[in-house]
Amino acid sequence: MPARVTFLLGRSGSGKTRRLHRCIKEALDKGRRVVVIVPEQFTFETERQLASELGGLMDIEVYSFSSLAEKTLEGSYLGFLSRQGRRMAVRKTITEQGSKLRIFAQVKDRPGFSERLCELFTACKRYEVAPGDLLDGAEKAGEDSLLANKLTELALLYGETESYISGRYMDSEDMFAALIQNLPSSPIAGAEVIIDDFDLLTDQLYHLMAAMTKHAESMYISLRMDPKEGRDAKLFAPKRRAYARLYGAAQENGCDIRVIQLPDGNPKRQTDPALAHLEAEVFAYPYKIYGGEAPSIRIAAATSVSAECEMAAEAVLRCAQRGMRYRDMAVIATEPAYELQLLRSMQRRGIPCFSDGARKLSAYGAPRLVLSALKCVNRGYNLNYIMDMLRTGLTGIEGGDIDLFENYALRCGIGGTGFKKPFDQEIPEKVRGFIISRIDNFHTAFVNAPTARDKAAALFAFMESMGLYDSINGLVGRLRAEGRHQLAEENAQVYRLMLTVLDQLHAIMGEGAVSARRFAAILEEGFDAYEISAIPATADQLLLGTLGRTMAKSPRAMFILGANEGSFPHYFNDDGMINDRELDHLASMGAKTWGRSAEKAEGELMDLYCALAAPKELLYISYTMSAGTDAALPAPLVDRIREIFPNVGLHTDLEPLPPVSPEGGVARLAKELRAYGDDLTPWEGLVPLYAWYAGKPEYRHTLEGLEDALYYRCSPEPFGHELSLKLYGDSLFGSATRLERYNACPFDHFVTYGLRATERREFRERPLDEGTFCHSALDSFVKEALKRDIKALDGAQCDEIIDGIMPPLMASHNNGVLLSSARNMALCARLIRKVKATARAIVRQVQSGGFVPEQTEVSFGMGGLPALTLELPTGERFYIGGRIDRIDGCTIAGQDYYRIIDYKTGSGDFSYTRLYYGLSLQLPLYAAAIGAVEKARRAAGMYYMKVDSPVVSESADTAADEEAVKEKVMESFRLSGLTLSDPVVVKATAGEGCPVISTGARTVIPEKQLDGLIGYALKKSTDTLTEIFEGRAAVSPAKLRSGPDRCKNCANRSVCGFDEKLPGCKKRSLGTLSDKAFFERIGAAEENGDNGKEGGNGD
């Protein structure tokens, strides 16, 4: 017997749900069984509400259409294939049929393609479009047209997917068709059926509801629409079309039909006149202006998304302070990007909140660990994949040990099979042994498993070996202990869903053979398709949701954030595989089609209407005025609401309301302090607000942070002698490079030598490493050359020596990085050319002059010669050590002389300016260290020698030309430094036939000046150390008029926060000095104690 069908028609808030609940109570009083069907997101809220109103759920069943189908067909079908399983089945079809594709060949393997196909196939099923209908459309579209080719390939993929699923499994769309056949045995048979609205009436849903009228005792169907076509008829057009179709079906089935139009005298939900006016007029054309005040409607604008969330959190607290429960409020964000910032803003204020958003299963740690392990199996052992596994926090390995493992692997350049070899450090080896042994076992079992079932079993065994179940349970326990209940509930579902994906994959692939890569691709599709959400952990929580997915039906207060153009409502692009124009073309030829993008837009508009009409007491709408670096506009609907309610003002965070929470007060305090600092006009509430926080010890650090930000100083205050000794250590030892680093930037020195922060070493060749390589090669070359007769060597013999040195050096240098790739081998070849050219230059310089290398890599203060000792004013002694690249010697007229040579792979020019400001102290300090030991010998000079491979563009057609070219090459290797002005020394140093040094007045100086220069370097070093041990660490980088910008490549740049645009950030400009000015200044310095402090030195 056909059911009695009652249609309840009414706008939002007209009392439809209240009327249905009254009907439910009447049916229960008569002893009837009731089935309630609501949209998926409202099942929990509906059960809660009915249980509260009726005192329980006896004889009441609440379903969505999907859960009704699952309940009815439970145990009556081969296997249920979830939406996620269907996506894996589609991926299987794409893999198998990919070679037949032409139109979609380029995109078939891209992320998201299978998801788009699933959406299309689902739409086809909902509108009862079969693969054959797609082929029919292709035929009607005309051969060889783009539309025909697309439809043909889609029909192939759709048909193959359905052919595979049919007879084996049933997906959610097939279940609707099966439900129609099984309605006589379903829960609705003979029951009072209450359908409290639905989203979209597809052909599939239409046939189901039409069939239900034949088996239910009675049906109540509520539709959100205006019974009378008014000025906003367009808004309700989709519901009106649905009503007409369902009414016709009920008539056709002979049902007794009754139509109730609401409101029917009962009060509407919106008792507030402004909110009632908004519900009636917001989508009406033309609309009516509301002339009165509207305190129940608030519109706010914020300068950023974070500020918008902060304003909303303060507004929620104001409602709570007026007695409103958190559960009676709801927050809707139009974009997912708001969720995390909203949670932070609410949690900082202690507001209990729950987000009803869903996250992909693949975003959680355990699926990431499994997918990374599969990548190791399929693509090789890559450090990134292994670190992805370790960083999930589910391996049971401490974070510090993981860092040491990563540092070791990066430094040694380990990859691939290198992970199978033992490490030579205990903790990294412990981590390697744990993770690699499990991956190895998994790799063996997985690769040797022929079928999908066997591979799934191997993967499950790997999950067991990693202890994922226990690790996830441990994580859930920790999250609950920390009070993060929602995250705990989400993680509690992860392991079960992972097993569900494996079950689905086994169901799809069965006992068939499958490759490792194909298995991994389908598994990844499954993990990506599943979503995890949770239910509220407590009753009184603020609900955070999105348009169309919020659980809140009629809150007292509704907060809508992100009401910007393009988001409120969203714009839907017509970018489907088959676009609207093509669907219209097919429809015009009589082909079956499915929904258009216009239907999505209509659904979004209805969701927006429901959100605006939902609140009973307060509607709060906000938007941001900036999107990143770009300006953002409010949605046209916001402008429309302001036109309808001209007395509703606009609140902004530029002129915020008084704060209602300590967190909101901090933001207001920061804003007012900034304004006070800018124009010195204090806000009248600034002093009492500051005083309130100053009286709270827990906000001491907050106030200090605000003051530091207001009166910004990037440089710390000097921390004193006592602390500096503790910081830098009791063993006062260092190098000239350390002093140069302080004089270049005190803060850089503090971070490097005080905090001992070091860059993470990676398996790559840095400029510093290149210098080490060249130094080692030249040291070995000179030692080997001295074993022979260096003055008798020619270029070929030099190259022969270098060729013999290089193989072991290349293998041992920097863990063999120069041999690790073609690119690095090319770099190595360039370095070898530099070394060979420099070695030849060394030999020619020795052959043309009187000085001969005596020692190389001479250490002082490092186990070799005595350290250079400096007495500090505070009584401590500081010992300077170093390693001198080369010392040459010569005996002239019975007097022994020595000269010091330092190799430079970078800039190698001696500079009086750099020496004066303490930026180049190396050579004079080296000379002082040797002079302290070599009492009988005199210093003849100190030089930098550039390590280079110069290129001369001139041709060498004749012997004379060849000599000219050699001369130019040797010019590049001219020693840069200072020479004793004694003529015999100059002659022995400069040599004959080869430009060894410059003999100008600037670089050839008398012994008194040379001694004075060395003495100045010692005094400058002492002054530098005095400042260091006074605790000075100013962010004060030195800036020369010429030369590289040290800040640009500084490893500590991210630490100091130096920015010349900020107040107090300024580089020390150092003027250039000539040799004459230099000696004049150091002469004056001896008299008044000034030692290169011009421009500041960290003071």
MOWO-V952443 format. One record per backbone hydrogen bond with DSSP energy under -0.5 kcal/mol. NH is the residue of the N-H (numbers start at 1). CO is the residue of the C=O. If there is no record, write none. Layout:
# MOWO-V952443
nh->NH co->CO
nh->NH co->CO
This chain:
# MOWO-V952443
nh->3 co->213
nh->4 co->217
nh->5 co->3
nh->5 co->256
nh->6 co->4
nh->6 co->219
nh->7 co->5
nh->7 co->258
nh->8 co->6
nh->8 co->221
nh->9 co->7
nh->9 co->260
nh->10 co->223
nh->14 co->11
nh->19 co->15
nh->20 co->16
nh->21 co->17
nh->22 co->18
nh->23 co->19
nh->24 co->20
nh->25 co->21
nh->26 co->22
nh->27 co->23
nh->28 co->24
nh->29 co->25
nh->30 co->26
nh->31 co->28
nh->32 co->27
nh->34 co->59
nh->35 co->192
nh->36 co->61
nh->37 co->194
nh->38 co->36
nh->38 co->63
nh->42 co->39
nh->43 co->40
nh->46 co->42
nh->47 co->43
nh->48 co->44
nh->49 co->45
nh->50 co->46
nh->51 co->47
nh->52 co->48
nh->53 co->49
nh->54 co->50
nh->55 co->51
nh->56 co->50
nh->60 co->57
nh->61 co->34
nh->63 co->36
nh->63 co->61
nh->68 co->64
nh->69 co->65
nh->70 co->66
nh->71 co->67
nh->72 co->68
nh->73 co->69
nh->74 co->71
nh->76 co->73
nh->81 co->79
nh->81 co->170
nh->82 co->80
nh->86 co->82
nh->87 co->83
nh->88 co->84
nh->89 co->85
nh->90 co->86
nh->91 co->87
nh->92 co->88
nh->93 co->89
nh->94 co->90
nh->95 co->91
nh->96 co->92
nh->97 co->93
nh->98 co->94
nh->100 co->97
nh->101 co->98
nh->105 co->102
nh->107 co->104
nh->108 co->104
nh->110 co->107
nh->113 co->110
nh->116 co->112
nh->117 co->113
nh->118 co->114
nh->119 co->115
nh->120 co->116
nh->121 co->117
nh->122 co->118
nh->123 co->119
nh->124 co->120
nh->125 co->121
nh->126 co->122
nh->127 co->123
nh->128 co->125
nh->129 co->124
nh->130 co->128
nh->133 co->130
nh->134 co->130
nh->135 co->131
nh->136 co->132
nh->137 co->133
nh->138 co->134
nh->139 co->135
nh->140 co->136
nh->141 co->137
nh->142 co->138
nh->142 co->139
nh->145 co->142
nh->149 co->145
nh->150 co->146
nh->151 co->147
nh->152 co->148
nh->153 co->149
nh->154 co->150
nh->155 co->151
nh->156 co->152
nh->157 co->153
nh->158 co->154
nh->159 co->155
nh->160 co->156
nh->161 co->157
nh->162 co->158
nh->163 co->159
nh->164 co->160
nh->165 co->161
nh->166 co->162
nh->168 co->165
nh->169 co->165
nh->170 co->79
nh->172 co->81
nh->175 co->171
nh->176 co->172
nh->176 co->173
nh->177 co->173
nh->178 co->174
nh->179 co->175
nh->180 co->176
nh->181 co->177
nh->182 co->178
nh->183 co->180
nh->185 co->182
nh->186 co->183
nh->189 co->186
nh->190 co->215
nh->191 co->188
nh->192 co->33
nh->193 co->191
nh->193 co->218
nh->194 co->35
nh->194 co->192
nh->195 co->193
nh->195 co->220
nh->196 co->37
nh->196 co->194
nh->197 co->195
nh->197 co->222
nh->202 co->200
nh->204 co->126
nh->206 co->202
nh->207 co->203
nh->208 co->204
nh->209 co->205
nh->210 co->206
nh->211 co->207
nh->212 co->208
nh->213 co->209
nh->214 co->211
nh->215 co->212
nh->216 co->212
nh->217 co->191
nh->218 co->191
nh->219 co->4
nh->220 co->193
nh->221 co->6
nh->221 co->219
nh->222 co->195
nh->222 co->220
nh->223 co->8
nh->225 co->10
nh->225 co->223
nh->227 co->225
nh->230 co->228
nh->233 co->230
nh->235 co->232
nh->236 co->232
nh->237 co->234
nh->240 co->236
nh->241 co->237
nh->242 co->238
nh->243 co->239
nh->244 co->240
nh->245 co->241
nh->246 co->242
nh->247 co->243
nh->248 co->244
nh->249 co->245
nh->250 co->246
nh->251 co->247
nh->252 co->248
nh->253 co->249
nh->254 co->251
nh->255 co->250
nh->256 co->3
nh->257 co->255
nh->258 co->5
nh->260 co->7
nh->261 co->259
nh->262 co->9
nh->262 co->260
nh->269 co->13
nh->271 co->269
nh->272 co->616
nh->276 co->272
nh->277 co->273
nh->278 co->274
nh->279 co->275
nh->280 co->276
nh->281 co->277
nh->282 co->278
nh->284 co->281
nh->285 co->231
nh->290 co->644
nh->291 co->289
nh->297 co->294
nh->298 co->619
nh->299 co->649
nh->300 co->621
nh->301 co->651
nh->302 co->623
nh->308 co->304
nh->309 co->305
nh->310 co->306
nh->311 co->307
nh->312 co->308
nh->313 co->309
nh->314 co->310
nh->315 co->311
nh->316 co->312
nh->317 co->313
nh->318 co->314
nh->319 co->315
nh->320 co->316
nh->321 co->317
nh->322 co->318
nh->322 co->319
nh->323 co->320
nh->324 co->319
nh->328 co->325
nh->329 co->326
nh->330 co->557
nh->331 co->543
nh->332 co->559
nh->333 co->545
nh->334 co->561
nh->338 co->335
nh->339 co->336
nh->341 co->337
nh->342 co->338
nh->343 co->339
nh->344 co->340
nh->345 co->341
nh->346 co->342
nh->347 co->343
nh->348 co->344
nh->349 co->345
nh->349 co->346
nh->350 co->347
nh->351 co->346
nh->352 co->350
nh->354 co->542
nh->356 co->354
nh->356 co->544
nh->359 co->532
nh->361 co->527
nh->361 co->530
nh->362 co->527
nh->363 co->360
nh->364 co->361
nh->368 co->364
nh->369 co->365
nh->370 co->366
nh->371 co->367
nh->372 co->368
nh->373 co->369
nh->374 co->370
nh->375 co->371
nh->376 co->372
nh->377 co->373
nh->378 co->374
nh->379 co->375
nh->380 co->376
nh->382 co->380
nh->386 co->382
nh->387 co->383
nh->388 co->384
nh->389 co->385
nh->390 co->386
nh->391 co->387
nh->392 co->389
nh->393 co->390
nh->402 co->398
nh->403 co->399
nh->404 co->400
nh->405 co->401
nh->406 co->402
nh->407 co->403
nh->408 co->404
nh->409 co->405
nh->410 co->406
nh->411 co->407
nh->412 co->408
nh->413 co->409
nh->413 co->410
nh->414 co->409
nh->416 co->381
nh->418 co->415
nh->419 co->416
nh->420 co->417
nh->421 co->418
nh->429 co->425
nh->430 co->426
nh->431 co->427
nh->432 co->428
nh->433 co->429
nh->434 co->430
nh->435 co->431
nh->436 co->432
nh->437 co->433
nh->438 co->434
nh->439 co->435
nh->440 co->436
nh->441 co->437
nh->442 co->438
nh->443 co->439
nh->444 co->440
nh->445 co->441
nh->446 co->442
nh->447 co->443
nh->448 co->444
nh->449 co->446
nh->450 co->448
nh->452 co->512
nh->453 co->510
nh->455 co->451
nh->456 co->452
nh->457 co->453
nh->458 co->454
nh->459 co->455
nh->460 co->456
nh->461 co->457
nh->462 co->458
nh->463 co->459
nh->464 co->460
nh->465 co->461
nh->466 co->462
nh->467 co->464
nh->468 co->463
nh->471 co->467
nh->472 co->468
nh->473 co->469
nh->474 co->470
nh->475 co->471
nh->476 co->472
nh->477 co->473
nh->478 co->474
nh->479 co->475
nh->480 co->476
nh->481 co->477
nh->482 co->478
nh->483 co->480
nh->484 co->479
nh->485 co->483
nh->488 co->484
nh->489 co->485
nh->490 co->486
nh->491 co->487
nh->492 co->488
nh->493 co->489
nh->493 co->490
nh->494 co->491
nh->495 co->491
nh->497 co->493
nh->498 co->494
nh->499 co->495
nh->500 co->496
nh->501 co->497
nh->502 co->498
nh->503 co->499
nh->504 co->500
nh->505 co->501
nh->506 co->502
nh->507 co->503
nh->508 co->504
nh->509 co->505
nh->510 co->506
nh->512 co->509
nh->514 co->450
nh->519 co->515
nh->520 co->516
nh->521 co->517
nh->522 co->518
nh->523 co->519
nh->524 co->520
nh->525 co->521
nh->526 co->522
nh->527 co->523
nh->528 co->524
nh->529 co->525
nh->530 co->526
nh->532 co->359
nh->541 co->539
nh->542 co->352
nh->543 co->329
nh->544 co->354
nh->544 co->542
nh->545 co->331
nh->545 co->543
nh->547 co->333
nh->549 co->546
nh->550 co->546
nh->556 co->328
nh->557 co->328
nh->558 co->618
nh->559 co->330
nh->560 co->558
nh->560 co->620
nh->561 co->332
nh->561 co->559
nh->563 co->622
nh->564 co->562
nh->565 co->633
nh->567 co->564
nh->568 co->564
nh->568 co->569
nh->570 co->567
nh->571 co->566
nh->573 co->571
nh->575 co->573
nh->579 co->577
nh->583 co->579
nh->584 co->580
nh->585 co->581
nh->586 co->582
nh->587 co->583
nh->588 co->584
nh->589 co->585
nh->589 co->586
nh->590 co->587
nh->591 co->586
nh->599 co->596
nh->600 co->596
nh->601 co->597
nh->602 co->598
nh->603 co->599
nh->604 co->600
nh->605 co->601
nh->606 co->602
nh->607 co->603
nh->608 co->604
nh->609 co->605
nh->610 co->606
nh->611 co->607
nh->612 co->608
nh->613 co->609
nh->614 co->610
nh->614 co->611
nh->615 co->611
nh->616 co->555
nh->617 co->556
nh->618 co->556
nh->619 co->296
nh->620 co->558
nh->621 co->298
nh->621 co->619
nh->622 co->560
nh->623 co->300
nh->625 co->302
nh->627 co->630
nh->628 co->626
nh->629 co->627
nh->630 co->627
nh->632 co->625
nh->635 co->563
nh->638 co->635
nh->639 co->635
nh->640 co->636
nh->641 co->637
nh->642 co->638
nh->643 co->639
nh->644 co->640
nh->645 co->641
nh->646 co->644
nh->648 co->645
nh->649 co->647
nh->651 co->299
nh->651 co->649
nh->653 co->301
nh->655 co->652
nh->656 co->653
nh->665 co->661
nh->666 co->662
nh->667 co->663
nh->668 co->664
nh->669 co->665
nh->670 co->666
nh->671 co->667
nh->672 co->668
nh->673 co->669
nh->674 co->670
nh->675 co->671
nh->676 co->672
nh->677 co->673
nh->678 co->674
nh->679 co->675
nh->680 co->676
nh->682 co->680
nh->686 co->683
nh->689 co->685
nh->690 co->686
nh->691 co->687
nh->692 co->688
nh->693 co->689
nh->694 co->690
nh->695 co->691
nh->696 co->693
nh->697 co->695
nh->699 co->696
nh->700 co->697
nh->703 co->699
nh->704 co->700
nh->705 co->701
nh->706 co->702
nh->707 co->703
nh->708 co->704
nh->709 co->705
nh->710 co->706
nh->711 co->707
nh->712 co->709
nh->712 co->710
nh->716 co->1033
nh->719 co->1031
nh->720 co->1030
nh->724 co->720
nh->725 co->721
nh->726 co->722
nh->727 co->723
nh->728 co->724
nh->729 co->725
nh->732 co->730
nh->733 co->731
nh->734 co->879
nh->736 co->881
nh->739 co->735
nh->740 co->736
nh->741 co->737
nh->742 co->738
nh->743 co->739
nh->744 co->740
nh->745 co->741
nh->747 co->1034
nh->749 co->745
nh->750 co->746
nh->751 co->747
nh->752 co->748
nh->753 co->749
nh->754 co->749
nh->754 co->750
nh->755 co->750
nh->757 co->751
nh->763 co->410
nh->764 co->762
nh->766 co->764
nh->770 co->766
nh->771 co->767
nh->772 co->768
nh->773 co->769
nh->774 co->770
nh->775 co->771
nh->776 co->772
nh->777 co->773
nh->778 co->774
nh->779 co->775
nh->780 co->776
nh->781 co->777
nh->782 co->778
nh->783 co->779
nh->784 co->780
nh->785 co->781
nh->786 co->782
nh->787 co->783
nh->788 co->784
nh->788 co->785
nh->790 co->788
nh->792 co->789
nh->793 co->789
nh->793 co->790
nh->798 co->794
nh->799 co->795
nh->800 co->796
nh->801 co->797
nh->802 co->798
nh->803 co->799
nh->804 co->800
nh->805 co->801
nh->806 co->802
nh->807 co->803
nh->809 co->805
nh->810 co->806
nh->811 co->807
nh->812 co->808
nh->813 co->809
nh->815 co->812
nh->816 co->813
nh->817 co->813
nh->817 co->814
nh->819 co->816
nh->820 co->817
nh->825 co->821
nh->826 co->822
nh->827 co->823
nh->828 co->824
nh->829 co->825
nh->830 co->826
nh->831 co->827
nh->832 co->828
nh->833 co->829
nh->834 co->830
nh->835 co->831
nh->836 co->832
nh->837 co->833
nh->838 co->834
nh->839 co->835
nh->840 co->836
nh->841 co->837
nh->842 co->838
nh->843 co->839
nh->844 co->840
nh->845 co->841
nh->846 co->842
nh->847 co->843
nh->848 co->844
nh->849 co->845
nh->850 co->988
nh->851 co->988
nh->852 co->889
nh->854 co->887
nh->855 co->887
nh->857 co->885
nh->858 co->884
nh->859 co->857
nh->860 co->882
nh->861 co->865
nh->865 co->859
nh->868 co->880
nh->869 co->867
nh->870 co->878
nh->872 co->870
nh->872 co->876
nh->875 co->872
nh->878 co->870
nh->879 co->732
nh->880 co->868
nh->880 co->878
nh->881 co->734
nh->881 co->879
nh->882 co->860
nh->884 co->858
nh->886 co->901
nh->887 co->855
nh->888 co->899
nh->889 co->852
nh->890 co->897
nh->892 co->890
nh->892 co->895
nh->895 co->892
nh->897 co->890
nh->898 co->938
nh->899 co->888
nh->900 co->941
nh->901 co->886
nh->902 co->943
nh->904 co->945
nh->915 co->911
nh->916 co->912
nh->917 co->913
nh->918 co->915
nh->919 co->914
nh->920 co->914
nh->925 co->921
nh->926 co->922
nh->927 co->923
nh->928 co->924
nh->929 co->925
nh->930 co->926
nh->931 co->927
nh->932 co->928
nh->933 co->929
nh->933 co->930
nh->934 co->930
nh->935 co->933
nh->938 co->896
nh->940 co->898
nh->941 co->898
nh->942 co->978
nh->943 co->900
nh->944 co->976
nh->945 co->902
nh->947 co->904
nh->948 co->946
nh->952 co->950
nh->953 co->951
nh->962 co->958
nh->963 co->959
nh->964 co->960
nh->965 co->961
nh->966 co->962
nh->967 co->963
nh->968 co->964
nh->969 co->965
nh->970 co->966
nh->971 co->967
nh->972 co->968
nh->972 co->969
nh->973 co->969
nh->973 co->970
nh->974 co->971
nh->975 co->996
nh->976 co->944
nh->977 co->975
nh->978 co->942
nh->979 co->1003
nh->980 co->940
nh->981 co->1005
nh->985 co->982
nh->986 co->982
nh->987 co->983
nh->988 co->984
nh->989 co->985
nh->990 co->986
nh->991 co->987
nh->992 co->848
nh->996 co->990
nh->996 co->994
nh->998 co->975
nh->1003 co->1000
nh->1004 co->1000
nh->1005 co->979
nh->1005 co->1003
nh->1010 co->1006
nh->1011 co->1007
nh->1012 co->1008
nh->1013 co->1009
nh->1014 co->1010
nh->1015 co->1011
nh->1016 co->1012
nh->1017 co->1013
nh->1018 co->1014
nh->1019 co->1015
nh->1020 co->1016
nh->1021 co->1017
nh->1022 co->1018
nh->1023 co->1019
nh->1024 co->1020
nh->1025 co->1021
nh->1026 co->1022
nh->1027 co->1023
nh->1028 co->1024
nh->1029 co->1025
nh->1030 co->1027
nh->1031 co->1028
nh->1032 co->1027
nh->1036 co->1034
nh->1038 co->744
nh->1039 co->1068
nh->1041 co->1070
nh->1046 co->1044
nh->1048 co->1045
nh->1049 co->1045
nh->1049 co->1046
nh->1050 co->1047
nh->1053 co->1050
nh->1055 co->1052
nh->1056 co->1052
nh->1057 co->1053
nh->1062 co->1059
nh->1065 co->1062
nh->1066 co->1064
nh->1068 co->1037
nh->1069 co->1067
nh->1070 co->1039
nh->1070 co->1068
nh->1071 co->1069
nh->1078 co->1074
nh->1079 co->1075
nh->1080 co->1076
nh->1081 co->1077
nh->1082 co->1078
nh->1083 co->1079
nh->1084 co->1080
nh->1085 co->1081
nh->1086 co->1082
nh->1087 co->1083
nh->1087 co->1084
nh->1088 co->1084
nh->1089 co->1085
nh->1096 co->1093
